[in-house]
Amino acid sequence: MINYKIIIITGLSGSGKSTAIAALEDSGFYCVDNMPVELLPKFLEIPIHRDTEIKGLAFVMDIREKGFLDAWPLVFENLQNKGHQFEILFLEAEETVLLKRFSQTRRQHPLVRDKSLIEGIREEKMLLEPLKKAASRIIDTSDCNLHALKSIIFNFAQGMVDTVSMRIKVMSFGFKHGIPHDTDLVMDVRFLANPYFIPDLKDFSGKDENVRTYILSHATTHTFLTKFKDIIDFLIPLYEKEGKSYLTIAIGCTGGQHRSVMIAEEIYSYINKPGRPADIRHRDLDIKT
């Protein structure tokens, strides 16, 4: 197997492990929840094609597996002896917070059988103490909401791999056909000069060079593109820092044939660089207006 970065997510029940692994999956990691620890060495022997976009591997392992507490020390030691490097991420939270979370979700604690919830939480905390001491990083999620924890995990993952890129989609559309639902930023370019009213350009699209030249022949277009690119350059790092996995930028004109298509192509060309994957879609280009 390729020598991927490996993260073991563990910790107290109710501390946010499901949120953590979801954040890692969004960051490009191949993730497995509730992986039996004794199967981990076999899993790491499975060949993965070198062209894969996987950034690393992440596994949630915890007390839900009956043999976990007895097996993890020897399994982890053997993996280290074989040259595998991995980080153990231990999540915890205060007792009052865990009690509240279990009350809200109505899920059963894995150690609650003939005892109370607080007794189960305290027993788990005691049993996992050796694993906590072996952890590379301990995160107290008591004061974290879902978005804050995802941001912490995303930044942690970013520090382990060369790059964790947010996927960006640029979309053109026509307002007369409705605003796209799956979008984060909407830019209205109906203020630009409209090729629709130029007889020689009306039947072409914003992908045609003559249409592009006409729209760019106006100073307003250049001013707008400069300012819009500045906004994009300002926002993208902030969205990435927040842990956002996907960003859709929708650019609309009246019919989605000329101005929005041309501007979307310009923005796509500007954004689509090595290390910053992007896609483009012209939603309404084939619709007859």
BALO-844713 format. One record per atom (N, C-alpha, C): residue in three letters; x, y, z. Coordinates in steps of 0.02 Angstrom, whole numbers, plus 50000, padded with zeros to 5 digits. Example, Ala and Ser with C-alpha at 12.3 -4.5 7.8 and 13.67 -1.06 7.14 Angstrom:
ALA506604971650390 ALA506154977550390 ALA506604983550390 SER506424988850354 SER506844994750357 SER506455000250394 
This chain:
MET500424994050000 MET500005000050000 MET500445006250000 ILE500205011549968 ILE500555017949969 ILE500605020250041 ASN501145023650059 ASN501255025850128 ASN500825032050143 TYR500185030850156 TYR499725036350170 TYR499795038650242 LYS499605044950253 LYS499525047350321 LYS498925043750353 ILE499005041750416 ILE498485037950450 ILE498275041750513 ILE497625042450523 ILE497375045450584 ILE496905040550618 ILE497035039250682 ILE496595035150723 ILE496185039950766 ILE495525039850757 ILE495085044050797 ILE494775039750852 THR494865041950913 THR494595038250969 THR494395043151024 GLY494165040451080 GLY493975044851135 GLY493305042851165 LEU493035047451204 LEU492435046051242 LEU491815046051197 SER491355041751213 SER490715041551177 SER490355048251186 GLY490115051051131 GLY489765057451134 GLY490215063551128 SER490865062351115 SER491345067951112 SER491415070951043 GLY491085067950992 GLY491105070950926 GLY491495067150874 LYS491595060650884 LYS491995056650838 LYS491665056150769 SER491005055750767 SER490665055450703 SER490755061850663 THR490725067450698 THR490855073950665 THR491565074350640 ALA492035071850680 ALA492745072150662 ALA492875068050599 ILE492605062050595 ILE492755057850537 ILE492405060650475 ALA491825063850484 ALA491495067050427 ALA491925072750400 ALA492235076550445 ALA492675082050424 ALA493285079350387 LEU493555073850409 LEU494135070850375 LEU493945068050307 GLU493345065250302 GLU493115062750237 GLU493045068550188 ASP492765074250212 ASP492705080150170 ASP493395082950150 SER493905081450191 SER494575083850177 SER494965079350130 GLY494655073950108 GLY494985069550059 GLY495265063150088 PHE495115061650152 PHE495345055450182 PHE494855049850168 TYR495115043750161 TYR494695037850157 TYR494545035750229 CYS493905035450248 CYS493725034550318 CYS493325028150330 VAL493455025150387 VAL493075019250408 VAL492875020250481 ASP492235019750495 ASP491985020550563 ASP491925013650596 ASN492105013450660 ASN492055007350700 ASN492465001550670 MET493075003150648 MET493524998150621 MET493794993750678 PRO493704987050675 PRO494014982650725 PRO494774983350722 VAL495074984750779 VAL495774986450780 VAL496214980850754 GLU496014974550765 GLU496424968950742 GLU496394968050667 LEU495904971250633 LEU495874970950560 LEU496294976350527 LEU496524981150565 LEU496894986750536 LEU497524984650499 PRO497944980150526 PRO498534978050488 PRO498364974950420 LYS497834970850418 LYS497614967850355 LYS497364973050307 PHE496994977950332 PHE496734983250289 PHE497314987150257 LEU497834988350294 LEU498404992250268 LEU498804988450216 GLU498674981950209 GLU499004978050158 GLU498634978250091 ILE498024980950091 ILE497624981150030 ILE497924986249982 PRO498064984349920 PRO498354989149872 PRO497844994349850 ILE498065000549845 ILE497655006049820 ILE498005009149761 HIS497645010249707 HIS497935012849646 HIS498275019549659 ARG498845020649629 ARG499235026749641 ARG498915033049615 ASP498455032349568 ASP498135038349541 ASP497545040849583 THR497415037449638 THR496855039449681 THR496975046349711 GLU496425049849726 GLU496475056449755 GLU496455056249831 ILE496505050349861 ILE496485049749933 ILE497075053349965 LYS496935057550014 LYS497465061350049 LYS497755057350107 GLY497365052850134 GLY497585048950191 GLY497045044150213 LEU497155040750269 LEU496685035850295 LEU496495037850366 ALA495865037050382 ALA495625038650450 ALA495155033250474 PHE495245031250537 PHE494855025850566 PHE494595027850634 VAL493955026850645 VAL493675027650712 VAL493705020950748 MET494045020850805 MET494105014750846 MET493955016650918 ASP493515012950949 ASP493335014751017 ASP493045008851054 ILE492745010351110 ILE492535005151157 ILE491925001251133 ARG491625003351077 ARG491074999551049 ARG491294992551029 GLU491924991851008 GLU492194985250992 GLU492424981851056 LYS492164975951069 LYS492294972551132 LYS493034971151145 GLY493394969451092 GLY494104967751102 GLY494584973551096 PHE494324979651088 PHE494744985451074 PHE495244986751130 LEU495014986951192 LEU495444988851248 LEU496034984051257 ASP495914977651245 ASP496454972751254 ASP496934972651194 ALA496674974151134 ALA497074973051074 ALA497474979151051 TRP497234985251064 TRP497544991051032 TRP498284991951047 PRO498534990751110 PRO499244992051122 PRO499714987951078 LEU499574981451072 LEU500004977051032 LEU499934978550958 VAL499324979850934 VAL499224981350863 VAL499584987750843 PHE499514992950883 PHE499844999350868 PHE500604998650871 GLU500844994750919 GLU501574993750924 GLU501844990050864 ASN501494984950841 ASN501714981150783 ASN501714985450720 LEU501214989650712 LEU501184994050654 LEU501774998950654 GLN501925001750712 GLN502495006250717 GLN503145002650701 ASN503214996450723 ASN503814992550708 ASN503884991150634 LYS503314990950598 LYS503334989750526 LYS503434996250486 GLY503505001750521 GLY503645008050487 GLY503035012450474 HIS502445010350495 HIS501845014450486 HIS501855020250535 GLN501725026150510 GLN501675032150552 GLN500945034350555 PHE500705035150615 PHE500005037150622 PHE499925041850683 GLU499395045750679 GLU499225050350732 GLU498605047650768 ILE498625047850835 ILE498045046050874 ILE497705052450898 LEU497095053350877 LEU496705059250894 LEU496185057250946 PHE496265059851007 PHE495835057851062 PHE495345063551078 LEU494695062051074 LEU494185067051087 LEU493865065751155 GLU493755071151192 GLU493435070551257 GLU492985076651268 ALA492595076451321 ALA492175082051340 ALA491995081351414 GLU491775086851444 GLU491595086751514 GLU490975082351526 GLU490925079851586 GLU490375075251602 GLU489695078451590 THR489615084651611 THR488965088051603 THR488785088751530 VAL489285089951488 VAL489165090651416 VAL488965083951386 LEU489315078651405 LEU489155071951380 LEU488455069851401 LEU488275071351462 LEU487605069751486 LEU487075073351445 LYS487205079651429 LYS486725083551390 LYS486665080851319 ARG487235078951290 ARG487225076451221 ARG486855069751217 PHE486965065351265 PHE486605058951263 PHE485865059951275 SER485695064951316 SER484995066451328 SER484655069151265 GLN485025073251227 GLN484745076251167 GLN484665071151111 THR485165066751103 THR485145061951048 THR484765055551066 ARG484685054351132 ARG484335048451156 ARG484685041951135 ARG485325042451123 ARG485715036451107 ARG485955033251172 GLN486075026851169 GLN486285023251229 GLN487045022951232 HIS487315024351290 HIS488035023851301 HIS488245016451297 PRO488805014851264 PRO488995007751256 PRO489135004051321 LEU489275007651375 LEU489415004251438 LEU488835004251487 VAL488285007251466 VAL487695007551510 VAL487285001151501 ARG487314996951552 ARG486914990851553 ARG486484990951616 ASP486804989151673 ASP486444989151736 ASP486674994951780 LYS486935000251747 LYS487175006051785 LYS486885012351755 SER487005017951788 SER486755024351764 SER487205027051709 LEU486955032151674 LEU487345035251620 LEU487985038251646 ILE487955041851701 ILE488555045051728 ILE489065039851749 GLU488845034151774 GLU489305028751792 GLU489645025851730 GLY489255025251676 GLY489545022751613 GLY490065027551586 ILE489925033951588 ILE490395039051564 ILE491045038751603 ARG490985038251669 ARG491585038151712 ARG491985031751703 GLU491645026151692 GLU492005019951680 GLU492385020251614 GLU492065022851563 GLU492395023351498 GLU493005027951503 LYS492925033451538 LYS493485038151547 LYS494075034651580 MET493945030551630 MET494485026951664 MET494805021751618 LEU494395018051580 LEU494655012751537 LEU495085015551479 LEU494915021551456 LEU495275024451399 LEU495865028851419 GLU496005029351483 GLU496545033551506 GLU497225031651475 PRO497405025251471 PRO498045023551438 PRO498075025651365 LEU497515025151330 LEU497495027251260 LEU497565034851255 LYS497255038251301 LYS497305045651302 LYS498035047751311 LYS498405044251353 LYS499105045851365 LYS499535044451303 ALA499315039751261 ALA499685038051200 ALA499495042551141 ALA498995046651150 ALA498735050651094 ALA499225056051072 SER499215057451007 SER499625062850979 SER499315069650995 ARG498655069850996 ARG498305076051011 ARG497655074451047 ILE497505078551098 ILE496885077851136 ILE496465084051123 ILE495845083051104 ILE495395088651091 ILE494795088351138 ASP494715093551177 ASP494125094151221 ASP493585097651181 THR493045094151167 THR492515096851125 THR491935099951165 SER492045101051230 SER491505103451273 SER491195109951247 ASP491615114451222 ASP491365120951200 ASP491305121351124 CYS491335115651090 CYS491325115651017 CYS490625113950991 ASN490375118150946 ASN489785115950908 ASN490035112050848 LEU489575109750807 LEU489755105450750 LEU490255108950703 HIS490125115350688 HIS490555118850640 HIS491245120250669 ALA491275121850734 ALA491925123150765 ALA492355116950766 LEU492045111150781 LEU492435104950783 LEU492675103050713 LYS492235103850663 LYS492445102350594 LYS493035106750574 SER493035112950595 SER493585117550578 SER494235115250611 ILE494195113050674 ILE494785110650709 ILE495075104450674 ILE494635099850657 ILE494865093650625 ILE495145095050555 PHE494815099650519 PHE495055101450452 PHE495765104250456 ASN495885108750504 ASN496545111650511 ASN497055106450532 PHE496855101750572 PHE497295096250592 PHE497485092050531 ALA496995090450490 ALA497125086550429 ALA497565090450381 GLN497455096850376 GLN497845101050330 GLN498585100950349 GLY498715100450414 GLY499405100250436 GLY499745093650423 MET499355088450406 MET499645081850395 MET499795080350322 VAL499445083750277 VAL499535082350206 VAL499755088750171 ASP500005087750110 ASP500265093450072 ASP499715098450056 THR499125095950040 THR498585100450023 THR497915096950033 VAL497435100650059 VAL496745098350065 VAL496325103550030 SER496135102249970 SER495825107349928 SER495075107249931 MET494785113249935 MET494065113949928 MET493875113449855 ARG493345109849841 ARG493125109049771 ARG492675114849752 ILE492835118149697 ILE492465124149676 ILE492105122749610 LYS491475124549608 LYS491085123949546 LYS490845130849526 VAL490965132649463 VAL490715138949435 VAL490125137149390 MET489575140649399 MET488975139149361 MET488675145449330 SER488485145049267 SER488095150449236 SER487365148449235 PHE486915153449237 PHE486205151949236 PHE485815158149213 GLY485195157149196 GLY484755162649178 GLY484235163749231 PHE484145170049252 PHE483665171549305 PHE482955169649284 LYS482815170049219 LYS482145168349196 LYS481975161049205 HIS482485156949217 HIS482385149849229 HIS482445148049303 GLY482545153049345 GLY482585151849417 GLY483305151649443 ILE483385153849505 ILE484045153849537 ILE484215146649560 PRO484825144249547 PRO485005137449569 PRO484955136749645 HIS484725130949667 HIS484655129749739 HIS485325127949770 ASP485735124249734 ASP486365121749761 ASP486935126649749 THR486885132649777 THR487395137649765 THR487565141349830 ASP488175143749834 ASP488405147449893 ASP488445154949879 LEU488695156749820 LEU488765163749801 LEU488385164849735 VAL487975170049732 VAL487615171749671 VAL487815178749649 MET488035179249587 MET488235185749558 MET487775187249498 ASP487455192949500 ASP487005195249447 ASP487395199649399 VAL487465197549335 VAL487855201449286 VAL487395204549233 ARG486765205549249 ARG486305208449201 ARG486435215849188 PHE486905218849225 PHE487085225749213 PHE487585226449155 LEU487875220849133 LEU488355221149078 LEU487995221949011 ALA488355224448961 ALA488085225248894 ALA487845218448868 ASN487245218348839 ASN486915212048820 ASN486985210548745 PRO487375205348727 PRO487455203448656 PRO486795201148624 TYR486295199748663 TYR485655197348637 TYR485355202448588 PHE485505208848600 PHE485205214148559 PHE485645215948499 ILE486185212248489 ILE486615213148431 ILE486445207448382 PRO486135209048325 PRO485895203848278 PRO486425198648260 ASP487055200948250 ASP487575196248230 ASP487815191748287 LEU487615193348348 LEU487855189548406 LEU487295185748441 LYS486695187548428 LYS486115184748464 LYS486095177148465 ASP486255173948410 ASP486185166748404 ASP486795162848428 PHE487295166548453 PHE487895163248480 PHE487865163148556 SER488345160148588 SER488365159848661 SER488975163448688 GLY488995163848754 GLY489565167048787 GLY490215163348779 LYS490195157348750 LYS490805153548737 LYS491115155448670 ASP490725159048630 ASP490965161148564 ASP491435167148571 GLU491975167148533 GLU492475172448540 GLU492205179348522 ASN491755179648473 ASN491475186148455 ASN491045189148511 VAL490675184848544 VAL490275187148601 VAL490725189348658 ARG491235185348671 ARG491715187148724 ARG492045193848710 THR492255194848647 THR492585201148629 THR492115207048638 TYR491485206048620 TYR490995211548627 TYR490905213448701 ILE490815208448744 ILE490705209948815 ILE491315213248846 LEU491905210848825 LEU492525213648853 LEU492715220448823 SER492365222348771 SER492505228848740 SER492255234748783 HIS491885233248835 HIS491615238448879 HIS492035238848943 ALA492205244948962 ALA492635245949020 ALA492305243249084 THR491635243549087 THR491285241049146 THR491445233749159 THR491515229849106 THR491655222649114 THR492325221549147 HIS492835225249125 HIS493505224549154 HIS493515226649228 THR493175232149243 THR493145234349312 THR492805229249356 PHE492245226549331 PHE491875221549369 PHE492305215349381 LEU492635212749328 LEU493035206749335 LEU493595207649386 THR493915213449385 THR494445214849433 THR494185214549504 LYS493625217749516 LYS493345217949584 LYS493065211149605 PHE492755207649558 PHE492475201049575 PHE493025196049590 LYS493575196349553 LYS494135191949567 LYS494445193549636 ASP494455199849653 ASP494705201749720 ASP494275198749774 ILE493615198949764 ILE493155195949813 ILE493275188549820 ILE493355185149762 ILE493475177949762 ILE494135176249799 ASP494655180049784 ASP495295178949817 ASP495255180049892 PHE494815184549913 PHE494725185949984 PHE494325180350018 LEU493815177849984 LEU493355173150015 LEU493605165950016 ILE493935163649963 ILE494115156649958 ILE494545154350018 PRO495065157950038 PRO495455155650096 PRO495045155450160 LEU494555159950166 LEU494135160050226 LEU493675154050227 TYR493395152250169 TYR492975146250165 TYR493395140050179 GLU494005139750153 GLU494435134050164 GLU494615133450238 LYS494755139050270 LYS494915139050341 LYS494335136650383 GLU493725138250361 GLU493125136050397 GLU493005128550389 GLY493355125450340 GLY493275118350329 GLY492755116550277 LYS492565121450237 LYS492065120350185 LYS492375115850131 SER492005110650110 SER492265105850061 SER492095107749990 TYR491515111049981 TYR491285112749914 TYR491055120049914 LEU491195123449859 LEU490965130349850 LEU490695131049779 THR490075133249774 THR489765134349709 THR489645141749698 ILE489935144349644 ILE489855151349626 ILE489395151549565 ALA488805154449573 ALA488315154749519 ALA488295161849491 ILE488345162249425 ILE488345168749390 ILE487755168949343 GLY487325173849352 GLY486705173949315 GLY486605180149272 CYS486305179149213 CYS486065184649172 CYS485325183149157 THR485045186349108 THR484325185449096 THR484155178349073 GLY484475176149018 GLY484295169548990 GLY484815164149001 GLY485405166049026 GLY485925161049037 GLY486275158848973 GLN486295163348923 GLN486585161648859 GLN487235165348844 HIS487275171748862 HIS487825175948840 HIS488265178348898 ARG488025183348935 ARG488445186648985 ARG488655181949041 SER488185178249069 SER488355173849124 SER488835168349102 VAL488745165849041 VAL489185160649015 VAL489895163249006 MET489945169148977 MET490605172048964 MET490965173649030 ILE490615176649078 ILE490925178349142 ILE491115171949181 ALA490685166849178 ALA490835160549211 ALA491465157449183 GLU491545157749117 GLU492155155049086 GLU492775158949110 GLU492715165449116 GLU493275169549139 GLU493455167849212 ILE492945167249254 ILE493075165749324 ILE493345158649333 TYR493075153949294 TYR493335147149297 TYR494075146949278 SER494255150349224 SER494955150549203 SER495405153649255 TYR495135158449291 TYR495515161849344 TYR495615157349405 ILE495095153649423 ILE495115149449483 ILE495475142949472 ASN495385139749415 ASN495625133049403 ASN496385132949394 LYS496735132049450 LYS497465131949450 LYS497695125549485 PRO498325123649476 PRO498585117749511 PRO498485118449586 GLY498215113349618 GLY498085113549689 GLY497425116549708 ARG497055119049659 ARG496395121949672 ARG495915119249620 PRO495655113149629 PRO495225110149578 PRO494565113849570 ALA494355114549508 ALA493725118049493 ALA493365114549435 ASP492715115549433 ASP492295112949379 ASP491865118749354 ILE491595117949294 ILE491145123049267 ILE490535119749236 ARG489975122949243 ARG489345120449214 ARG488925126349190 HIS488665125749130 HIS488215130849102 HIS487505127849105 ARG487155129349157 ARG486515126049171 ARG485995126849116 ASP485935132949090 ASP485385134549044 ASP485605135748972 LEU486225133948956 LEU486485135648890 LEU486105132248834 ASP485855126348845 ASP485505122648792 ASP484755123948790 ILE484525128248835 ILE483805129848836 ILE483655135148782 LYS483175133948739 LYS482995138648687 LYS482605144448717 THR482845150548706 THR482515156448734 THR482125160048681 
